[in-house]
C-alpha cells in the first residue's frame, strides 16, 4: 500500500505566519533581503543593526516593499549582554509568548557559527 504524496508548496514549506525573525545586520543590503523574504512568508521581521539612521531607512524600505511594519533595534551584536537585552526587548515588544515563535539569525552580520534559534 503506497502513501499519498504530500503536496507541500514552497509557501507552505516556508510559512512563517505568527513567527518573529530577528535579522542581525538587518539594515544592510543582505539583511534587508532576508527581512523581505521573512515578511513575504508571513513573519514579522525585526531589524537589528548598529546604525539608527540605517534602521529607520530599512523599516521604511520594508513598509514600502511589503506593507509590513518591521521593528528596528539598535544593537551591537558583538556584546553578549546587548544581544540578550535585545532578545528580551523584542519578545516583550512584540508580545511573543513562547521562544519557539522566535527565530534568531546571526549570519547576516558576519558572525560565524550559523543560525541560532532561541
N, C-alpha and C positions, 0 to 999 in steps of 0.2 A: 504494500500500500504506500503510495507516494504522498508526500506532504504538498499542500498547496503553497506555491512560492509566495513569499512576502512581496508586496508591491510597495516598497519604500521609495518615494520620490526624494530628490535632493532636498527640497524644502522640509520634508518630514524628517529626514535624517539629521538635518542641522537646525531644527526648530529650537529657538532659544526663548520662546514666549515665557514670560514670568521669570526669566533669569537676568542677573546683573553681571556684566562683564567689565572689569577694570582693565583699561589698556594703558600700560605704562609707556611713556614716550608718546602719549595719545595725541599731542598737538603737532607732532611731526607728520610727514607725508605718509609713511608706512602705518603709523599708529592710526591716522585718520581713515585710511583704507580699511583697516581692521574694524574700527568703530562703525564704519558704514555697513560692512558685512554683518556685524552684530545687530545693528538696527534693522537691517533688511530681513534678518532671520527672526525678528520679533523681540530681541533682547533689549535691555537698557544699557547703553554704553556709558561708562564712566571714564573720562579722560583724565589721566594723571600725568603731570609734567612739571617742569621747573618754572616755566615762564607764564605768568598770569595773562600777559598780552596774547601769547600764542594760544593759551587755553580759551580765552574769550573768542578769538577768531575761529578756533576749532569747533566750539559749540555752535557758533553762527553758521559755519560751513555745514555741519551735520543737520541743523534745523532746515537749512535751505535745500540740501540734497535728499533728506529722508523724512523730514517733518517731525523728527524725534528731538526732544529736548534732553540733551545729554547733561550729566552732572560733570562739573570740572573741579579737580582737586589739585592744588599746588602742593607738590611733594618732591623731596629728594630721596629717590629710592635706594640710594647708597647708605642711607641712615635707617637702620633696623627699627628704631623707636618711631621714626617718622612714618614708616610703612605700616607698622602696627596701628598707629593712631589713624592713618588714612583708612585702613580697613574698618576699624571701629566706627569712624565717622560715616563712611559710605553705608555700612549696614544700618546705622541709625538714621541717616538722612533719607534713605530710600525705604526704610521700614522693612528691611529684609529680616524675616523671622528665623530662617534656617540658613546656615552657611552652605548647605547643599544647593541653595538657589544662586549662589555667587560663583563666578568663575574669575580667577585672578591669573593674569598672564604677565610674565616678567620678560619675555623675549624681546618685545618691541624696543625697549630702551637699551638694548645691547648688553644686558647682563647675561652671563652664562647660566646654565642649569635648566633650561627649558621651561615648560609650563609648571605652574604651581596652582593647585586647587586648594581652596580653603573654605 
